[in-house]
Amino acid sequence: MQHLDIILAVVGALALGWIADLLTGGRGIARTLLTSVTGAACGWFLAVRVFGAHTMDDLGWVVWAMAGSVIVLLVYFLTRNKR
């Protein structure tokens, strides 16, 4: 399948967001998923466009996307306002 890596990255980012939401109390799945997908997009952008470390033809950028998702989720949960 030609676009399997893109599907894998999207599903991975959604899964990371869902797991992060479950681990932190499950009070805002939409915000957590949006944060996770945005982090994955940032990881892809860094790997493919900024550093040129990988191309869309290999799976290396998926690892960067998942790392970006994890980093952005950590920053999100460290800096969010808890009322």
C-alpha positions in Angstrom: 0.0 0.0 0.0 1.3 3.3 -1.1 0.1 5.5 1.8 0.5 3.0 4.7 3.1 5.1 6.4 0.8 8.2 6.5 -2.1 6.0 7.9 0.4 4.6 10.5 1.5 8.1 11.5 -2.1 9.4 11.9 -3.3 6.3 13.8 -0.1 6.4 16.0 -0.7 10.1 16.9 -4.3 9.4 17.7 -3.4 6.5 19.9 -0.7 8.5 21.7 -3.3 11.2 22.4 -5.8 8.8 23.6 -3.4 7.0 25.9 -2.2 10.4 27.3 -5.7 11.4 27.9 -6.4 8.2 29.8 -3.3 8.5 31.9 -4.1 12.1 32.9 -7.7 11.7 33.9 -9.6 11.7 30.7 -11.1 15.2 30.8 -10.7 16.5 27.3 -10.1 14.0 24.6 -10.6 16.5 21.7 -7.9 18.9 23.0 -5.5 16.0 23.7 -6.0 14.5 20.3 -5.6 17.9 18.6 -2.4 18.5 20.5 -1.0 15.0 19.6 -1.8 15.4 15.9 -0.3 18.9 15.8 2.9 17.5 17.5 3.1 14.7 14.9 2.8 17.3 12.1 5.6 19.3 13.7 7.8 16.2 13.9 7.1 15.4 10.3 7.9 18.9 9.3 11.2 18.9 11.1 12.3 15.5 9.7 11.3 16.0 6.1 11.4 19.8 5.4 13.8 21.4 7.9 16.5 18.9 8.5 16.1 16.8 5.4 16.8 13.7 7.5 14.2 11.5 5.8 12.0 11.5 2.8 8.3 10.5 2.5 9.5 7.2 0.9 10.9 5.7 4.0 9.5 5.1 7.5 12.0 7.2 9.4 9.8 10.3 9.4 7.1 8.3 11.3 9.4 7.9 14.2 10.1 11.7 14.1 6.3 12.3 14.0 5.7 10.1 17.0 8.6 11.8 18.9 7.1 15.2 18.1 3.7 14.1 19.3 5.2 12.8 22.6 7.2 16.0 23.2 4.2 18.3 22.5 2.0 16.2 24.7 4.5 16.5 27.6 4.7 20.3 27.1 0.9 20.5 26.9 0.4 18.6 30.2 3.2 20.5 32.0 1.8 23.9 31.0 -2.0 23.5 30.9 -4.1 25.4 33.4 -5.7 23.2 36.1 -8.6 25.0 37.6 
